[in-house]
Amino acid sequence: MLADADVASLIAYECVAPVHRATDAKAKGALTVHQGEWAYCVSEELSHHEWRPTGGLALADLQIRRLAMRGQLISAEG
C-alpha cells in the first residue's frame, strides 16, 4: 500500500498534444496542476495541452516511457 505522500506525488494526467510530444529532446518537461491533480507535459509550453489520464504514474515512469518512445533507452539485454 502506498503512503499518502506517495499517492499525492503520482501524476494523474499526461499531455498527448502532438505538437508538445515533438518537443526538442533536451526539454526537461514540466509539472502543472490539471483538475486539481498533478499533470506532466514533455514540453515546457504553457497552453494547448491535450490531457489524458495516466491511471496514476510516478514521474520517473513517465520520463522512462518518454525516452523509450524516442528510442533513447538502451536495453539491459544488450
C-alpha positions, -999 to 999 in steps of 0.1 A, spaced: 0 0 0 13 35 -9 18 61 18 -2 93 15 29 112 3 34 86 -24 -2 88 -37 0 126 -36 31 126 -58 16 104 -86 10 121 -119 -27 118 -129 -25 133 -164 -1 133 -193 -2 158 -222 -5 139 -255 -7 170 -278 13 161 -309 30 195 -311 42 191 -275 53 155 -279 75 166 -309 94 188 -285 132 190 -285 147 160 -267 167 184 -245 135 198 -229 130 185 -193 93 187 -193 71 204 -167 46 196 -140 14 215 -136 -20 210 -120 -49 199 -141 -83 194 -124 -67 196 -90 -42 168 -97 -6 166 -110 -1 167 -147 31 163 -168 39 176 -203 72 168 -221 73 203 -234 76 234 -214 46 251 -231 20 268 -210 -10 262 -232 -26 240 -259 -24 208 -238 -44 177 -245 -46 158 -212 -50 121 -209 -54 102 -176 -24 81 -167 -41 60 -140 -15 74 -115 21 70 -125 53 82 -109 71 110 -127 101 86 -133 78 61 -151 65 89 -174 101 100 -182 112 65 -189 83 60 -212 92 92 -230 128 80 -235 116 46 -247 93 63 -273 122 83 -286 144 51 -288 169 65 -263 168 37 -238 195 10 -240 182 -25 -235 195 -43 -205 198 -73 -227 223 -56 -250 
